[in-house]
Amino acid sequence: MMGELNFFLGLQIKQLKEGTFINQAKYIRDLLKRFNMEEAKTMKTSMSSFIKLDMDEKGKSVNSTICRGMIGSLLYLTASRPDIMYSVCLCARFQSCPKESHLSVVKRILRYLKGTMDIGLWYPKGDNFELIGYSDADFAGCKVERKNTSGTCHFLGHSLVSWHSKKQNSVALSTAEAEYIAAGLCSAQILWVKQTLSDFNLIFEHVLCNTLGLSI
């Protein structure tokens, strides 16, 4: 007879009477050991708001295998850590030819994780199944292509079930256009979630997207 699930594909699962908690503390410790950062100083944030990454063509090149390994490992970690989603995806844009400036930002994410390894996802028990999506976008945040980045997240009741960070495919001419593109991405994911939940006879009359106060 199988026992209670407590570990699955790097995810630590703690099932309590009040709900379920998921995190990847062990995975983070393994990453810190793998990349020799066990003694690194912790950081309070995953990225400074003043950092604007570019190709840094005059910068010093670093070992691309190590840098890509770090980024790939961090991308897997976003399965339970949406708070690093934007930072990791931003670093991933420059992994083809990484420089010291890029590597330092990647290492900062690891230092942030060292101080927050016990953070995870909490799924409380309850009967609230209201589906809500939130979207946002920056404006010309990419210094290389002047494109914007969309960010979305979706809650089912009090539980975060989906999150996303992606550079937009086209250059927006205004903040309003950037927000519309982000709202479209958010809405597409909401429609997919709604269709999936309909298999469980969970039907929703409307869903809110906070960017435009849009009802779907």
C-alpha positions as CSV (number, residue, x, y, z in Angstrom):
1,M,0.0,0.0,0.0
2,M,1.4,3.4,-0.9
3,G,2.0,6.0,1.8
4,E,1.3,9.7,1.8
5,L,3.1,11.6,-1.0
6,N,5.8,13.8,0.4
7,F,8.4,14.1,-2.5
8,F,7.8,14.2,-6.2
9,L,10.3,15.3,-9.0
10,G,12.1,17.7,-6.7
11,L,9.0,19.0,-5.1
12,Q,8.6,18.6,-1.3
13,I,4.9,18.2,-0.5
14,K,3.5,18.6,3.0
15,Q,-0.1,17.6,3.4
16,L,-1.8,19.2,6.5
17,K,-5.3,19.3,7.8
18,E,-5.6,22.9,6.6
19,G,-4.2,22.4,3.1
20,T,-1.1,21.4,1.1
21,F,2.3,23.2,1.1
22,I,4.7,22.7,-1.8
23,N,8.3,23.9,-2.0
24,Q,11.8,23.0,-3.2
25,A,14.1,23.7,-0.3
26,K,16.1,20.5,-0.9
27,Y,16.5,21.3,-4.5
28,I,17.8,24.8,-3.7
29,R,20.3,23.4,-1.2
30,D,21.5,21.0,-3.9
31,L,21.9,23.9,-6.4
32,L,23.9,26.0,-3.9
33,K,26.2,23.0,-3.3
34,R,26.5,22.2,-7.1
35,F,27.5,25.8,-7.9
36,N,29.8,26.3,-4.9
37,M,27.6,29.0,-3.3
38,E,26.8,27.4,0.0
39,E,28.7,30.2,1.8
40,A,27.4,33.0,-0.4
41,K,25.9,36.1,1.2
42,T,22.1,36.2,1.0
43,M,20.1,38.9,-0.8
44,K,16.7,40.3,0.1
45,T,15.6,40.5,-3.6
46,S,16.2,38.4,-6.7
47,M,17.1,41.4,-8.8
48,S,17.8,45.1,-8.4
49,S,15.3,47.4,-9.9
50,F,18.2,49.5,-11.3
51,I,19.6,46.6,-13.4
52,K,18.9,46.8,-17.1
53,L,20.5,43.9,-18.9
54,D,21.8,44.1,-22.5
55,M,24.1,42.1,-24.7
56,D,27.2,43.7,-23.0
57,E,29.3,43.1,-26.1
58,K,32.4,44.7,-24.5
59,G,32.0,42.6,-21.3
60,K,34.1,39.6,-20.3
61,S,32.8,36.3,-21.5
62,V,32.2,33.5,-18.9
63,N,31.8,29.7,-19.1
64,S,28.5,29.4,-21.1
65,T,28.0,25.8,-19.9
66,I,28.0,26.8,-16.3
67,C,25.8,29.8,-16.8
68,R,23.3,27.8,-18.9
69,G,23.3,25.1,-16.3
70,M,22.4,27.7,-13.6
71,I,19.6,29.2,-15.7
72,G,18.2,25.8,-16.6
73,S,18.1,24.7,-13.0
74,L,16.5,27.9,-12.0
75,L,13.8,27.6,-14.7
76,Y,12.9,24.2,-13.2
77,L,12.7,25.9,-9.8
78,T,10.0,28.3,-11.0
79,A,7.6,25.4,-10.7
80,S,7.2,26.3,-7.1
81,R,8.8,29.8,-7.0
82,P,6.8,32.3,-9.1
83,D,8.7,35.1,-7.3
84,I,11.8,34.4,-9.4
85,M,10.0,33.9,-12.7
86,Y,10.7,37.3,-14.2
87,S,14.3,37.4,-13.1
88,V,15.1,34.0,-14.4
89,C,13.4,34.5,-17.7
90,L,15.2,37.8,-18.2
91,C,18.6,36.1,-17.6
92,A,17.6,33.3,-20.0
93,R,17.5,35.8,-22.9
94,F,21.3,36.2,-22.7
95,Q,22.5,32.6,-22.2
96,S,23.7,32.2,-25.8
97,C,26.7,34.5,-25.1
98,P,26.8,35.2,-21.3
99,K,29.1,37.9,-19.9
100,E,30.2,38.5,-16.3
101,S,27.3,41.0,-15.9
102,H,24.8,38.3,-16.7
103,L,26.4,35.7,-14.5
104,S,26.4,38.1,-11.5
105,V,22.6,38.6,-11.9
106,V,22.1,34.8,-12.1
107,K,24.2,34.3,-8.9
108,R,22.2,37.0,-7.2
109,I,19.1,34.9,-7.8
110,L,20.8,32.0,-6.1
111,R,21.8,34.2,-3.2
112,Y,18.2,35.4,-2.8
113,L,17.0,31.7,-2.8
114,K,19.5,30.8,-0.1
115,G,17.8,33.2,2.2
116,T,14.2,32.3,1.2
117,M,14.5,28.5,0.5
118,D,11.5,27.7,2.8
119,I,9.1,29.8,0.7
120,G,6.7,27.8,-1.5
121,L,3.1,27.5,-2.6
122,W,0.2,27.1,-0.1
123,Y,-3.1,25.5,-1.3
124,P,-5.7,25.8,1.5
125,K,-8.7,23.5,1.7
126,G,-12.0,25.2,0.9
127,D,-14.9,25.5,-1.5
128,N,-13.9,28.8,-3.1
129,F,-13.4,28.1,-6.8
130,E,-13.6,31.7,-8.2
131,L,-11.1,31.9,-11.1
132,I,-9.3,35.3,-11.3
133,G,-6.5,36.3,-13.6
134,Y,-4.2,39.3,-13.2
135,S,-1.9,40.7,-15.9
136,D,0.6,43.5,-16.1
137,A,3.3,44.7,-18.5
138,D,6.3,47.0,-18.5
139,F,7.1,49.4,-21.4
140,A,10.2,49.0,-23.6
141,G,11.9,47.2,-20.7
142,C,14.1,45.2,-23.1
143,K,17.1,47.4,-23.9
144,V,18.1,45.3,-26.9
145,E,14.8,45.2,-28.9
146,R,12.7,47.8,-27.0
147,K,10.0,45.2,-26.5
148,N,7.8,44.8,-23.4
149,T,7.5,42.0,-21.0
150,S,4.1,40.5,-20.0
151,G,3.4,39.0,-16.6
152,T,0.3,37.1,-15.6
153,C,-0.9,35.0,-12.7
154,H,-4.2,33.1,-12.1
155,F,-5.9,32.2,-8.8
156,L,-8.5,29.5,-8.2
157,G,-10.0,30.7,-5.0
158,H,-7.1,31.5,-2.7
159,S,-4.7,29.2,-4.6
160,L,-2.2,30.3,-7.2
161,V,-2.5,27.8,-10.1
162,S,-0.7,29.5,-13.0
163,W,1.9,32.2,-13.6
164,H,3.8,33.4,-16.7
165,S,6.5,35.9,-17.7
166,K,7.2,36.5,-21.4
167,K,8.7,39.0,-23.7
168,Q,6.1,40.3,-26.1
169,N,6.5,39.5,-29.8
170,S,6.1,43.0,-31.1
171,V,7.1,46.5,-30.2
172,A,4.2,48.3,-28.5
173,L,3.8,52.0,-29.3
174,S,2.1,52.9,-26.0
175,T,1.7,51.5,-22.5
176,A,-2.0,50.9,-23.3
177,E,-1.0,48.6,-26.2
178,A,1.4,46.8,-24.0
179,E,-1.3,46.2,-21.4
180,Y,-3.7,44.9,-24.0
181,I,-1.2,42.4,-25.2
182,A,-0.6,41.2,-21.7
183,A,-4.4,41.0,-21.1
184,G,-4.7,38.9,-24.2
185,L,-2.1,36.4,-22.9
186,C,-3.8,36.3,-19.6
187,S,-7.2,35.7,-21.1
188,A,-6.0,32.9,-23.3
189,Q,-4.7,31.1,-20.2
190,I,-7.9,31.7,-18.4
191,L,-10.0,30.2,-21.2
192,W,-7.7,27.1,-21.1
193,V,-8.1,26.8,-17.3
194,K,-11.9,27.2,-17.6
195,Q,-12.1,24.5,-20.3
196,T,-10.1,22.1,-18.1
197,L,-12.2,22.8,-15.0
198,S,-15.4,22.2,-17.0
199,D,-14.4,18.6,-17.1
200,F,-14.9,18.6,-13.3
201,N,-18.3,20.4,-13.7
202,L,-16.9,23.7,-12.4
203,I,-18.6,26.4,-14.5
204,F,-17.8,30.1,-14.2
205,E,-20.0,33.0,-15.2
206,H,-17.3,35.6,-15.4
207,V,-13.6,36.1,-14.8
208,L,-11.8,39.3,-14.0
209,C,-8.6,40.6,-15.5
210,N,-7.3,43.4,-13.4
211,T,-5.4,45.3,-16.1
212,L,-8.5,46.5,-17.9
213,G,-11.3,45.5,-15.5
214,L,-12.3,43.1,-18.2
215,S,-15.1,40.5,-17.8
216,I,-14.8,37.4,-19.9
